[in-house]
Amino acid sequence: MTTSDNQPKNKFTLWPYAIVVCMVLFMGYIASFVYKAMNLDVDLVSKNYYEQEIAYQEHIDKVGRTAIIGDVAITYNEQDHALLLQLPETLRGKQVRGRVTLFRPSNDQLDQELPLQPGRDMSQLIETQDMERGLWKVRVNFSEGEHTYYTEKTIQLK
């Protein structure tokens, strides 16, 4: 009588052990990822959230008031290397105080802050020939009486 089973019945295979080890390693990886994610300090709100929110709301109110009285025209004249700020005519004859900030996003050491000193025609000329060429943000923050105003424009000095 011949048997087709000439092979021993106790053949050892590693596949079940390899699958179990891979599953355990994968579960360990996921568990460590979850542990790290749960212990990560992610504060979407800063410690002084309410103060920042009030300051931001005041900024929004300044921009809204500026739109009501008329926009501040900020124009750059490339030939004269000058920046012209034109305040709205609604402020003519009123005491206007403020600051003009020339903000350079790529280099904060080039930032400049100048006093706002409008003439009789409610305009101010700022010379730009000594300023580095490139992108600048002109921020005008001013007040008249108890009302504060704000406007900002991005210009490219050439």
Helices and strands as residue ranges (DSSP letters): H 15-39, H 49-69, E 73-77, E 82-86, G 89-91, E 96-103, G 108-110, E 112-115, E 123-127, E 134-144, E 147-157
